Amino acid sequence: MEPHAPSYYAASANPFPVQPRLVGEEQADVVVIGGGFTGLSAALHAAEAGYSVILLEAKRIGWGASGRSGGQMIPGLRWSADELMGELGRSRTAELLSLVNSAGDLVRQRIARHAIACDLRHGHFHAAAKPKHLEAMRRELDSLHDLLGYSGASIVSKADQTDFVGSPLYHGGMIDMNGGHLHPLNYALGLASAALNAGVRIFEDSAALQVDHGTPVRAATAQGSVTARHAVLAADSWMGDLAPGLARMTMPVINYNVATAPLDPALALSLMPTGAAVADSRFVLNYYRLSADNRLIFGGGEKYSPRPPADVAGFVRPYLEQVFPQLKGVAIDYAWGGSVGLTLNRLPQFGRIGNSFYAHGWSGHGVVLTTLAGDLIAQAMRGQAERFDLLADLPARPFPGGKMLRHPLYVAGMLYYALRDRL
Ligand SMILES: Cc1cc2nc3c(=O)[nH]c(=O)nc-3n(C[C@H](O)[C@H](O)[C@H](O)COP(=O)(O)OP(=O)(O)OC[C@H]3O[C@@H](n4cnc5c(N)ncnc54)[C@H](O)[C@@H]3O)c2cc1C
């Protein structure tokens, strides 16, 4: 069985027993395909609603983005409230954003209810890379306040930013206490344990090779199959392989993270004094946080070829040292990459194919939204689809260029935005 990527997370994972491979014919009410946050949350919520559930994972639980991510709980969507209002109007935007903003609490409730040891910490600081980004944050906060009475966040001036991040690079930012950060692999493994306790049968090393979306649904693996009333497609970056009709809707892009050696506690405190996670406002962003043992976990950099760099730590290091010159030469203990499922407009895509449900294309904002997605999918199965449809009705456009050309066209687009970051 393919092990987890050799990351800091794999090295500090809580024990979780290997689950069997699917062999033979099985039946359930629901078959979930993919054992990341989306699939695990959908399986858990469906089991709690009384469905019998089988979850198929191609590798190991948390093997995909969920077990490798930056672990940042970033509030909201990638569109501002004003952009959403331009598309959806005021009242639908208010409904959508209050639903999306409930996602952080859902994660915190799950962690508390199942006593998941995943180093949860509170607070997310959005650092302004340019003065005009701080102005945009101010406008966003005004809109959120006006629309929802949102009071979880506040603007931090340049003079006060060292309360949150010890870097010379920024022009202030926004601190949002609805955000936070966690050990993502341990959160995934905790959800999986909760799912097992709720009666979900999990099969690892059991890739679904084909899914028939008829009545009943049938998912076939190399050595078995599951027949069910509903399927949940939760394979994110690999969704195109599973549902070819969706292949042009997302683009897998590899992103790289490093974890330094544990830092002296006083040095760690000076980097992020409140312990809040930080992400900057550049299009090609840097994002970072402290682990429970005071390592800096840092993600960033621009890499447009799907081929991984020969030296991942050497690739990420310059971005880290630009943000924190005081860490020049710091020892890096772990370096890894993972696949981020992007959509063209950076909004997630929810939908149905026959009796199957899908939710994917988190575009780097999946840590909190995925738990909500699982809840909404289970509600939609029970016939309560209003909240699922709020997300399913978001605009979705395919990447231009088909399977062959979408990557070169995407690279051209990214280079344009990366250039704008530098101006
Ligand atoms: C390096 C990195 C950093 C990130 N940082 C952040 C962050 O800080 N904050 C944030 O909000 N988001 C972040 N993200 C994004 C976030 O991790 C994802 O949006 C989220 O984990 C997606 O969860 P998922 O369950 O939908 O997909 P995944 O976690 O990718 O799970 C999909 C699973 O499906 C399995 N699978 C694939 N094909 C099949 C098949 N045919 N049959 C069975 N199983 C299959 C895969 O093995 C995988 O385990 C990051 C992602 C990466 C890669």
The ligand as a MOL file (V3000), in Angstrom:
LIG
                    3D

  0  0  0     0  0            999 V3000
M  V30 BEGIN CTAB
M  V30 COUNTS 53 58 0 0 0
M  V30 BEGIN ATOM
M  V30 1 C 0.2760 21.5220 -0.1180 0
M  V30 2 C -1.1440 21.9270 0.1280 0
M  V30 3 C -1.4210 22.9580 1.0230 0
M  V30 4 C -2.7480 23.3310 1.2660 0
M  V30 5 N -2.9900 24.2640 2.2380 0
M  V30 6 C -4.2770 24.5800 2.5500 0
M  V30 7 C -4.5490 25.4430 3.6420 0
M  V30 8 O -3.6480 25.8770 4.3700 0
M  V30 9 N -5.8480 25.7730 3.8920 0
M  V30 10 C -6.8830 25.2720 3.1380 0
M  V30 11 O -8.0360 25.6130 3.4010 0
M  V30 12 N -6.6360 24.3970 2.1240 0
M  V30 13 C -5.3860 24.0330 1.8300 0
M  V30 14 N -5.1300 23.1230 0.8480 0
M  V30 15 C -6.2900 22.5260 0.1450 0
M  V30 16 C -6.9900 21.4790 1.0070 0
M  V30 17 O -6.0310 20.6350 1.5900 0
M  V30 18 C -7.9380 20.6810 0.1200 0
M  V30 19 O -8.8520 21.5960 -0.4560 0
M  V30 20 C -8.7410 19.6270 0.8670 0
M  V30 21 O -7.8920 18.8170 1.6430 0
M  V30 22 C -9.5110 18.7800 -0.1340 0
M  V30 23 O -10.0770 17.6760 0.5330 0
M  V30 24 P -10.7700 16.5540 -0.3070 0
M  V30 25 O -11.2280 15.5300 0.6560 0
M  V30 26 O -11.8130 17.1560 -1.1900 0
M  V30 27 O -9.6340 15.9940 -1.2690 0
M  V30 28 P -8.3460 15.1010 -0.8950 0
M  V30 29 O -7.8880 15.3320 0.4780 0
M  V30 30 O -7.3680 15.2820 -1.9950 0
M  V30 31 O -8.9100 13.6370 -0.9170 0
M  V30 32 C -9.2450 12.9490 -2.0880 0
M  V30 33 C -8.9550 11.4910 -1.8340 0
M  V30 34 O -9.5200 10.7300 -2.8870 0
M  V30 35 C -8.6580 9.6360 -3.1340 0
M  V30 36 N -8.9730 9.1360 -4.4720 0
M  V30 37 C -8.6260 9.6700 -5.6650 0
M  V30 38 N -9.1170 8.9380 -6.6710 0
M  V30 39 C -9.8020 7.9170 -6.0900 0
M  V30 40 C -10.5090 6.8110 -6.6090 0
M  V30 41 N -10.6470 6.6190 -7.9230 0
M  V30 42 N -11.0570 5.9190 -5.7350 0
M  V30 43 C -10.9290 6.1070 -4.3950 0
M  V30 44 N -10.2580 7.1440 -3.8630 0
M  V30 45 C -9.7080 8.0450 -4.6960 0
M  V30 46 C -7.2710 10.2140 -2.9770 0
M  V30 47 O -6.3090 9.2020 -2.7150 0
M  V30 48 C -7.4620 11.1670 -1.8170 0
M  V30 49 O -7.1290 10.5960 -0.5660 0
M  V30 50 C -3.8190 22.7020 0.5740 0
M  V30 51 C -3.5510 21.6810 -0.3180 0
M  V30 52 C -2.2320 21.2820 -0.5370 0
M  V30 53 C -1.9610 20.1630 -1.4790 0
M  V30 END ATOM
M  V30 BEGIN BOND
M  V30 1 1 1 2
M  V30 2 1 2 3
M  V30 3 2 2 52
M  V30 4 2 3 4
M  V30 5 1 4 5
M  V30 6 1 4 50
M  V30 7 2 5 6
M  V30 8 1 6 7
M  V30 9 1 6 13
M  V30 10 2 7 8
M  V30 11 1 7 9
M  V30 12 1 9 10
M  V30 13 2 10 11
M  V30 14 1 10 12
M  V30 15 2 12 13
M  V30 16 1 13 14
M  V30 17 1 14 15
M  V30 18 1 14 50
M  V30 19 1 15 16
M  V30 20 1 16 17
M  V30 21 1 16 18
M  V30 22 1 18 19
M  V30 23 1 18 20
M  V30 24 1 20 21
M  V30 25 1 20 22
M  V30 26 1 22 23
M  V30 27 1 23 24
M  V30 28 2 24 25
M  V30 29 1 24 26
M  V30 30 1 24 27
M  V30 31 1 27 28
M  V30 32 2 28 29
M  V30 33 1 28 30
M  V30 34 1 28 31
M  V30 35 1 31 32
M  V30 36 1 32 33
M  V30 37 1 33 34
M  V30 38 1 33 48
M  V30 39 1 34 35
M  V30 40 1 35 36
M  V30 41 1 35 46
M  V30 42 1 36 37
M  V30 43 1 36 45
M  V30 44 2 37 38
M  V30 45 1 38 39
M  V30 46 1 39 40
M  V30 47 2 39 45
M  V30 48 1 40 41
M  V30 49 2 40 42
M  V30 50 1 42 43
M  V30 51 2 43 44
M  V30 52 1 44 45
M  V30 53 1 46 47
M  V30 54 1 46 48
M  V30 55 1 48 49
M  V30 56 2 50 51
M  V30 57 1 51 52
M  V30 58 1 52 53
M  V30 END BOND
M  V30 END CTAB
M  END
